[in-house]
Amino acid sequence: MVGWVCLVAHAVETAMTKSEAQAEVFWMAFTALPRGEQRGVLDRLLRDQTLREDLIDLALIEERRDQPSRSLRAYLAETS
């Protein structure tokens, strides 16, 4: 299967939400672009300071996903 047929089959199999399906369409379109055009899209997105900060936050969350968590109280006790 290719293109839209594949996406529809995937959406049905996984009970994808409308938002998830839209994200998948955007991702497919982005990955189909040549590398230089992908860079242009990313450059444009990163000009938005709020979006850039959100992306940095998401990257940090993903990077630290396997680290043990601790309570705010424990953190404050360590930093005081």
MARDREN-636434 format. One record per atom (N, C-alpha, C): atom name; residue number from 1; residue in one letter; z, x, y. Coordinates in steps of 0.1 Angstrom, whole numbers, padded with zeros to 4 digits. Layout:
<keza CA	guse NUM	kolza A	w Z	u X	v Y> $
...
This chain:
<keza N	guse 1	kolza M	w 0000	u 0008	v -0012> $
<keza CA	guse 1	kolza M	w 0000	u 0000	v 0000> $
<keza C	guse 1	kolza M	w 0000	u 0009	v 0012> $
<keza N	guse 2	kolza V	w -0006	u 0004	v 0023> $
<keza CA	guse 2	kolza V	w -0007	u 0011	v 0035> $
<keza C	guse 2	kolza V	w -0004	u 0002	v 0047> $
<keza N	guse 3	kolza G	w 0001	u 0009	v 0058> $
<keza CA	guse 3	kolza G	w 0003	u 0002	v 0070> $
<keza C	guse 3	kolza G	w 0012	u -0010	v 0070> $
<keza N	guse 4	kolza W	w 0007	u -0021	v 0076> $
<keza CA	guse 4	kolza W	w 0014	u -0034	v 0077> $
<keza C	guse 4	kolza W	w 0018	u -0040	v 0064> $
<keza N	guse 5	kolza V	w 0009	u -0039	v 0054> $
<keza CA	guse 5	kolza V	w 0012	u -0045	v 0041> $
<keza C	guse 5	kolza V	w 0025	u -0038	v 0035> $
<keza N	guse 6	kolza C	w 0025	u -0025	v 0036> $
<keza CA	guse 6	kolza C	w 0036	u -0017	v 0032> $
<keza C	guse 6	kolza C	w 0049	u -0021	v 0039> $
<keza N	guse 7	kolza L	w 0048	u -0022	v 0052> $
<keza CA	guse 7	kolza L	w 0060	u -0025	v 0060> $
<keza C	guse 7	kolza L	w 0065	u -0039	v 0057> $
<keza N	guse 8	kolza V	w 0056	u -0049	v 0055> $
<keza CA	guse 8	kolza V	w 0061	u -0063	v 0051> $
<keza C	guse 8	kolza V	w 0067	u -0062	v 0037> $
<keza N	guse 9	kolza A	w 0061	u -0055	v 0028> $
<keza CA	guse 9	kolza A	w 0067	u -0054	v 0014> $
<keza C	guse 9	kolza A	w 0081	u -0048	v 0015> $
<keza N	guse 10	kolza H	w 0082	u -0037	v 0023> $
<keza CA	guse 10	kolza H	w 0095	u -0030	v 0025> $
<keza C	guse 10	kolza H	w 0106	u -0040	v 0031> $
<keza N	guse 11	kolza A	w 0101	u -0047	v 0041> $
<keza CA	guse 11	kolza A	w 0110	u -0056	v 0048> $
<keza C	guse 11	kolza A	w 0115	u -0067	v 0039> $
<keza N	guse 12	kolza V	w 0107	u -0072	v 0031> $
<keza CA	guse 12	kolza V	w 0111	u -0083	v 0021> $
<keza C	guse 12	kolza V	w 0120	u -0077	v 0011> $
<keza N	guse 13	kolza E	w 0117	u -0065	v 0005> $
<keza CA	guse 13	kolza E	w 0125	u -0059	v -0005> $
<keza C	guse 13	kolza E	w 0140	u -0056	v 0000> $
<keza N	guse 14	kolza T	w 0141	u -0052	v 0012> $
<keza CA	guse 14	kolza T	w 0154	u -0047	v 0018> $
<keza C	guse 14	kolza T	w 0161	u -0057	v 0027> $
<keza N	guse 15	kolza A	w 0155	u -0069	v 0028> $
<keza CA	guse 15	kolza A	w 0160	u -0079	v 0037> $
<keza C	guse 15	kolza A	w 0162	u -0074	v 0051> $
<keza N	guse 16	kolza M	w 0152	u -0067	v 0056> $
<keza CA	guse 16	kolza M	w 0153	u -0060	v 0069> $
<keza C	guse 16	kolza M	w 0154	u -0071	v 0080> $
<keza N	guse 17	kolza T	w 0162	u -0068	v 0090> $
<keza CA	guse 17	kolza T	w 0163	u -0077	v 0101> $
<keza C	guse 17	kolza T	w 0151	u -0075	v 0110> $
<keza N	guse 18	kolza K	w 0149	u -0084	v 0119> $
<keza CA	guse 18	kolza K	w 0138	u -0083	v 0129> $
<keza C	guse 18	kolza K	w 0139	u -0071	v 0137> $
<keza N	guse 19	kolza S	w 0151	u -0067	v 0141> $
<keza CA	guse 19	kolza S	w 0153	u -0055	v 0149> $
<keza C	guse 19	kolza S	w 0150	u -0043	v 0141> $
<keza N	guse 20	kolza E	w 0154	u -0042	v 0128> $
<keza CA	guse 20	kolza E	w 0151	u -0031	v 0119> $
<keza C	guse 20	kolza E	w 0136	u -0030	v 0117> $
<keza N	guse 21	kolza A	w 0129	u -0042	v 0115> $
<keza CA	guse 21	kolza A	w 0115	u -0042	v 0113> $
<keza C	guse 21	kolza A	w 0107	u -0036	v 0125> $
<keza N	guse 22	kolza Q	w 0112	u -0040	v 0137> $
<keza CA	guse 22	kolza Q	w 0106	u -0035	v 0149> $
<keza C	guse 22	kolza Q	w 0108	u -0020	v 0151> $
<keza N	guse 23	kolza A	w 0120	u -0016	v 0147> $
<keza CA	guse 23	kolza A	w 0122	u -0001	v 0148> $
<keza C	guse 23	kolza A	w 0113	u 0006	v 0138> $
<keza N	guse 24	kolza E	w 0111	u 0000	v 0127> $
<keza CA	guse 24	kolza E	w 0102	u 0007	v 0117> $
<keza C	guse 24	kolza E	w 0088	u 0007	v 0122> $
<keza N	guse 25	kolza V	w 0083	u -0003	v 0129> $
<keza CA	guse 25	kolza V	w 0070	u -0003	v 0134> $
<keza C	guse 25	kolza V	w 0069	u 0008	v 0145> $
<keza N	guse 26	kolza F	w 0079	u 0009	v 0154> $
<keza CA	guse 26	kolza F	w 0078	u 0020	v 0164> $
<keza C	guse 26	kolza F	w 0079	u 0033	v 0157> $
<keza N	guse 27	kolza W	w 0087	u 0035	v 0147> $
<keza CA	guse 27	kolza W	w 0088	u 0048	v 0140> $
<keza C	guse 27	kolza W	w 0074	u 0052	v 0134> $
<keza N	guse 28	kolza M	w 0068	u 0042	v 0127> $
<keza CA	guse 28	kolza M	w 0055	u 0044	v 0121> $
<keza C	guse 28	kolza M	w 0045	u 0049	v 0131> $
<keza N	guse 29	kolza A	w 0045	u 0042	v 0143> $
<keza CA	guse 29	kolza A	w 0035	u 0045	v 0153> $
<keza C	guse 29	kolza A	w 0038	u 0059	v 0159> $
<keza N	guse 30	kolza F	w 0051	u 0062	v 0161> $
<keza CA	guse 30	kolza F	w 0055	u 0075	v 0166> $
<keza C	guse 30	kolza F	w 0050	u 0086	v 0157> $
<keza N	guse 31	kolza T	w 0053	u 0085	v 0144> $
<keza CA	guse 31	kolza T	w 0050	u 0095	v 0134> $
<keza C	guse 31	kolza T	w 0035	u 0097	v 0132> $
<keza N	guse 32	kolza A	w 0027	u 0087	v 0135> $
<keza CA	guse 32	kolza A	w 0013	u 0087	v 0134> $
<keza C	guse 32	kolza A	w 0006	u 0095	v 0145> $
<keza N	guse 33	kolza L	w 0014	u 0097	v 0156> $
<keza CA	guse 33	kolza L	w 0009	u 0105	v 0168> $
<keza C	guse 33	kolza L	w 0007	u 0120	v 0164> $
<keza N	guse 34	kolza P	w -0002	u 0126	v 0170> $
<keza CA	guse 34	kolza P	w -0003	u 0141	v 0169> $
<keza C	guse 34	kolza P	w 0010	u 0147	v 0175> $
<keza N	guse 35	kolza R	w 0014	u 0159	v 0170> $
<keza CA	guse 35	kolza R	w 0026	u 0166	v 0174> $
<keza C	guse 35	kolza R	w 0028	u 0166	v 0190> $
<keza N	guse 36	kolza G	w 0017	u 0170	v 0197> $
<keza CA	guse 36	kolza G	w 0018	u 0171	v 0211> $
<keza C	guse 36	kolza G	w 0021	u 0158	v 0218> $
<keza N	guse 37	kolza E	w 0015	u 0147	v 0213> $
<keza CA	guse 37	kolza E	w 0018	u 0134	v 0219> $
<keza C	guse 37	kolza E	w 0032	u 0129	v 0215> $
<keza N	guse 38	kolza Q	w 0037	u 0133	v 0203> $
<keza CA	guse 38	kolza Q	w 0051	u 0130	v 0200> $
<keza C	guse 38	kolza Q	w 0060	u 0137	v 0210> $
<keza N	guse 39	kolza R	w 0057	u 0149	v 0213> $
<keza CA	guse 39	kolza R	w 0065	u 0157	v 0223> $
<keza C	guse 39	kolza R	w 0065	u 0150	v 0237> $
<keza N	guse 40	kolza G	w 0053	u 0145	v 0241> $
<keza CA	guse 40	kolza G	w 0052	u 0138	v 0253> $
<keza C	guse 40	kolza G	w 0061	u 0125	v 0254> $
<keza N	guse 41	kolza V	w 0061	u 0118	v 0243> $
<keza CA	guse 41	kolza V	w 0070	u 0106	v 0242> $
<keza C	guse 41	kolza V	w 0084	u 0110	v 0243> $
<keza N	guse 42	kolza L	w 0088	u 0120	v 0235> $
<keza CA	guse 42	kolza L	w 0102	u 0125	v 0236> $
<keza C	guse 42	kolza L	w 0106	u 0130	v 0250> $
<keza N	guse 43	kolza D	w 0097	u 0137	v 0256> $
<keza CA	guse 43	kolza D	w 0100	u 0142	v 0270> $
<keza C	guse 43	kolza D	w 0102	u 0130	v 0279> $
<keza N	guse 44	kolza R	w 0094	u 0120	v 0278> $
<keza CA	guse 44	kolza R	w 0096	u 0108	v 0286> $
<keza C	guse 44	kolza R	w 0109	u 0101	v 0283> $
<keza N	guse 45	kolza L	w 0113	u 0099	v 0271> $
<keza CA	guse 45	kolza L	w 0125	u 0093	v 0267> $
<keza C	guse 45	kolza L	w 0137	u 0100	v 0273> $
<keza N	guse 46	kolza L	w 0136	u 0114	v 0272> $
<keza CA	guse 46	kolza L	w 0148	u 0122	v 0276> $
<keza C	guse 46	kolza L	w 0149	u 0123	v 0291> $
<keza N	guse 47	kolza R	w 0140	u 0118	v 0299> $
<keza CA	guse 47	kolza R	w 0141	u 0117	v 0313> $
<keza C	guse 47	kolza R	w 0152	u 0107	v 0317> $
<keza N	guse 48	kolza D	w 0154	u 0097	v 0308> $
<keza CA	guse 48	kolza D	w 0164	u 0087	v 0311> $
<keza C	guse 48	kolza D	w 0178	u 0093	v 0307> $
<keza N	guse 49	kolza Q	w 0186	u 0095	v 0317> $
<keza CA	guse 49	kolza Q	w 0199	u 0102	v 0315> $
<keza C	guse 49	kolza Q	w 0208	u 0095	v 0305> $
<keza N	guse 50	kolza T	w 0209	u 0082	v 0307> $
<keza CA	guse 50	kolza T	w 0218	u 0074	v 0298> $
<keza C	guse 50	kolza T	w 0213	u 0075	v 0283> $
<keza N	guse 51	kolza L	w 0200	u 0073	v 0281> $
<keza CA	guse 51	kolza L	w 0195	u 0074	v 0268> $
<keza C	guse 51	kolza L	w 0197	u 0088	v 0262> $
<keza N	guse 52	kolza R	w 0195	u 0098	v 0270> $
<keza CA	guse 52	kolza R	w 0197	u 0112	v 0266> $
<keza C	guse 52	kolza R	w 0211	u 0114	v 0262> $
<keza N	guse 53	kolza E	w 0221	u 0109	v 0270> $
<keza CA	guse 53	kolza E	w 0235	u 0110	v 0266> $
<keza C	guse 53	kolza E	w 0238	u 0103	v 0253> $
<keza N	guse 54	kolza D	w 0232	u 0091	v 0251> $
<keza CA	guse 54	kolza D	w 0234	u 0084	v 0239> $
<keza C	guse 54	kolza D	w 0229	u 0091	v 0227> $
<keza N	guse 55	kolza L	w 0217	u 0097	v 0228> $
<keza CA	guse 55	kolza L	w 0211	u 0105	v 0217> $
<keza C	guse 55	kolza L	w 0220	u 0117	v 0214> $
<keza N	guse 56	kolza I	w 0225	u 0124	v 0224> $
<keza CA	guse 56	kolza I	w 0234	u 0135	v 0221> $
<keza C	guse 56	kolza I	w 0247	u 0130	v 0214> $
<keza N	guse 57	kolza D	w 0252	u 0119	v 0218> $
<keza CA	guse 57	kolza D	w 0264	u 0113	v 0211> $
<keza C	guse 57	kolza D	w 0261	u 0110	v 0197> $
<keza N	guse 58	kolza L	w 0249	u 0104	v 0194> $
<keza CA	guse 58	kolza L	w 0245	u 0101	v 0181> $
<keza C	guse 58	kolza L	w 0243	u 0113	v 0172> $
<keza N	guse 59	kolza A	w 0238	u 0124	v 0178> $
<keza CA	guse 59	kolza A	w 0236	u 0136	v 0171> $
<keza C	guse 59	kolza A	w 0249	u 0143	v 0167> $
<keza N	guse 60	kolza L	w 0259	u 0142	v 0177> $
<keza CA	guse 60	kolza L	w 0272	u 0147	v 0174> $
<keza C	guse 60	kolza L	w 0279	u 0139	v 0163> $
<keza N	guse 61	kolza I	w 0278	u 0126	v 0163> $
<keza CA	guse 61	kolza I	w 0284	u 0118	v 0153> $
<keza C	guse 61	kolza I	w 0279	u 0121	v 0139> $
<keza N	guse 62	kolza E	w 0265	u 0123	v 0139> $
<keza CA	guse 62	kolza E	w 0259	u 0126	v 0126> $
<keza C	guse 62	kolza E	w 0263	u 0140	v 0121> $
<keza N	guse 63	kolza E	w 0264	u 0149	v 0130> $
<keza CA	guse 63	kolza E	w 0268	u 0163	v 0127> $
<keza C	guse 63	kolza E	w 0282	u 0163	v 0121> $
<keza N	guse 64	kolza R	w 0291	u 0155	v 0126> $
<keza CA	guse 64	kolza R	w 0305	u 0155	v 0123> $
<keza C	guse 64	kolza R	w 0309	u 0144	v 0112> $
<keza N	guse 65	kolza R	w 0299	u 0137	v 0107> $
<keza CA	guse 65	kolza R	w 0301	u 0126	v 0098> $
<keza C	guse 65	kolza R	w 0311	u 0130	v 0086> $
<keza N	guse 66	kolza D	w 0310	u 0141	v 0081> $
<keza CA	guse 66	kolza D	w 0317	u 0145	v 0069> $
<keza C	guse 66	kolza D	w 0331	u 0152	v 0073> $
<keza N	guse 67	kolza Q	w 0334	u 0153	v 0085> $
<keza CA	guse 67	kolza Q	w 0346	u 0159	v 0089> $
<keza C	guse 67	kolza Q	w 0357	u 0148	v 0088> $
<keza N	guse 68	kolza P	w 0370	u 0153	v 0084> $
<keza CA	guse 68	kolza P	w 0380	u 0143	v 0083> $
<keza C	guse 68	kolza P	w 0384	u 0137	v 0097> $
<keza N	guse 69	kolza S	w 0388	u 0125	v 0096> $
<keza CA	guse 69	kolza S	w 0392	u 0118	v 0109> $
<keza C	guse 69	kolza S	w 0407	u 0120	v 0111> $
<keza N	guse 70	kolza R	w 0411	u 0117	v 0124> $
<keza CA	guse 70	kolza R	w 0425	u 0118	v 0127> $
<keza C	guse 70	kolza R	w 0428	u 0108	v 0138> $
<keza N	guse 71	kolza S	w 0440	u 0104	v 0139> $
<keza CA	guse 71	kolza S	w 0443	u 0093	v 0149> $
<keza C	guse 71	kolza S	w 0443	u 0099	v 0163> $
<keza N	guse 72	kolza L	w 0442	u 0090	v 0172> $
<keza CA	guse 72	kolza L	w 0443	u 0095	v 0186> $
<keza C	guse 72	kolza L	w 0457	u 0101	v 0189> $
<keza N	guse 73	kolza R	w 0467	u 0095	v 0183> $
<keza CA	guse 73	kolza R	w 0481	u 0101	v 0185> $
<keza C	guse 73	kolza R	w 0481	u 0115	v 0180> $
<keza N	guse 74	kolza A	w 0476	u 0118	v 0168> $
<keza CA	guse 74	kolza A	w 0476	u 0131	v 0162> $
<keza C	guse 74	kolza A	w 0468	u 0141	v 0171> $
<keza N	guse 75	kolza Y	w 0456	u 0136	v 0176> $
<keza CA	guse 75	kolza Y	w 0448	u 0145	v 0185> $
<keza C	guse 75	kolza Y	w 0456	u 0148	v 0198> $
<keza N	guse 76	kolza L	w 0462	u 0138	v 0204> $
<keza CA	guse 76	kolza L	w 0470	u 0140	v 0216> $
<keza C	guse 76	kolza L	w 0482	u 0150	v 0214> $
<keza N	guse 77	kolza A	w 0488	u 0149	v 0202> $
<keza CA	guse 77	kolza A	w 0499	u 0158	v 0199> $
<keza C	guse 77	kolza A	w 0494	u 0172	v 0198> $
<keza N	guse 78	kolza E	w 0482	u 0174	v 0192> $
<keza CA	guse 78	kolza E	w 0477	u 0188	v 0191> $
<keza C	guse 78	kolza E	w 0473	u 0194	v 0204> $
<keza N	guse 79	kolza T	w 0468	u 0185	v 0213> $
<keza CA	guse 79	kolza T	w 0463	u 0191	v 0226> $
<keza C	guse 79	kolza T	w 0473	u 0191	v 0237> $
<keza N	guse 80	kolza S	w 0485	u 0186	v 0235> $
<keza CA	guse 80	kolza S	w 0495	u 0187	v 0245> $
<keza C	guse 80	kolza S	w 0503	u 0199	v 0245> $
